[in-house]
């Protein structure tokens, strides 16, 4: 019986916390008006519409950034297990880096990084 009571009181506390957060957000809410058109981050007036399209060249840069971002996601855990796995871990990581570098070299040779 005490397990049920503990679960119900935990559920009650969670419900009170959620209602409290929503209540605080409602109380701190800023009214709609001129503030909706104000600049957001840097404080500078926007030079173009927020839903404007980006040039297609930016997608290549984004893909390269994501590729090297994923490289870091794989390299951090790799540094933790390299001593346990031995030389095979080093070989696998260099193969992985070779695939990434070959992709960058291919994009560079095809002119994907050229801005003119």
Secondary structure in CASP SS format (residue, H / E / C, confidence):
PFRMAT SS
TARGET T0000
AUTHOR 0000-0000-0000
METHOD secondary structure of the structure
MODEL  1
X C 1.00
X H 1.00
X H 1.00
X H 1.00
X H 1.00
X H 1.00
X H 1.00
X H 1.00
X H 1.00
X H 1.00
X H 1.00
X H 1.00
X H 1.00
X H 1.00
X H 1.00
X H 1.00
X H 1.00
X H 1.00
X H 1.00
X H 1.00
X H 1.00
X H 1.00
X H 1.00
X H 1.00
X H 1.00
X H 1.00
X H 1.00
X C 1.00
X C 1.00
X C 1.00
X C 1.00
X C 1.00
X C 1.00
X H 1.00
X H 1.00
X H 1.00
X H 1.00
X C 1.00
X C 1.00
X C 1.00
X C 1.00
X C 1.00
X C 1.00
X C 1.00
X C 1.00
X C 1.00
X C 1.00
X C 1.00
X C 1.00
X C 1.00
X C 1.00
X C 1.00
X C 1.00
X C 1.00
X C 1.00
X C 1.00
X H 1.00
X H 1.00
X H 1.00
X H 1.00
X H 1.00
X H 1.00
X H 1.00
X H 1.00
X H 1.00
X H 1.00
X H 1.00
X H 1.00
X H 1.00
X H 1.00
X H 1.00
X H 1.00
X H 1.00
X H 1.00
X H 1.00
X H 1.00
X H 1.00
X H 1.00
X H 1.00
X H 1.00
X H 1.00
X H 1.00
X H 1.00
X H 1.00
X H 1.00
X C 1.00
X H 1.00
X H 1.00
X H 1.00
X H 1.00
X H 1.00
X H 1.00
X H 1.00
X H 1.00
X H 1.00
X H 1.00
X H 1.00
X H 1.00
X H 1.00
X H 1.00
X H 1.00
X H 1.00
X H 1.00
X H 1.00
X H 1.00
X H 1.00
X H 1.00
X H 1.00
X H 1.00
X C 1.00
X C 1.00
X C 1.00
X C 1.00
X C 1.00
X C 1.00
X C 1.00
END
